[in-house]
Amino acid sequence: MGQVRIIGGIWKRSLLKVVDRPGLRPTPDRVRETLFNWIESWADLPLADSRVCDAFAGTGALAFEAASRGAQQVLALESDSQAADQIRAAIERLCATNLEVRRTDAMAFLAQQPANRFDLIFLDPPFQKNLLGAALAASRACLSPKGLVHVEGERPWTELVDPSQQAGWVERRSAKAGAVHHALLSLEPE
């Protein structure tokens, strides 16, 4: 069993256990650091006032980073029972009152959420599963008008998502770290 370290906030340097599950790859430290710098630069709403969803939580690293940095409410969605149990154990160990985990299918959950439910959504679906386009569509319906979506993939998001699924999204920033391409997106203003 591996570990990943929380890099900022009140739980900085705390370790999260990483269960050995097929396709589970924690978001690298460098990506998390860059992402939260971007959020500070681009978010219309301070992280402390934000409602956050880590849709394909895996280790929960992104969810814990957001909660550690003071997000109002963080929801981690994970379909794998062992991974969800590991996140739940870390929530208890850290006494994370602003973070909860649900063992559920992220796509189905997002599709059932009301408008404006989340201000920040992390989308890091399993590589090679071709889920990013559908996940973006599901996120659009429950994202606040000035909300942000962070996407990760094995290639740039524009190569993983059909042009019709890209419509309505604005890329604020993008980068590559190792084998991970990531971008911060927002909805086009109406």
Buried (B, 14 or more C-beta within 10 A) or exposed (E): EEEBBBBBBEBEEBEBBBBEBEEBBBBBBBBBBBBBEBBEEBBEBEBEEBBBBBBBBBBBBBBBBBBBBBBBBBBBBBBBEEBBBBBBEBBEEBEBEBBBBBBBBBBEBBBEBEEBBBBBBBBBBBBEEEBBBBBBBBBBBBBBEBBBBBBBBEEBBBEBBEEEBBEBBEBBBBBEBEEBBBBBBBBEEE
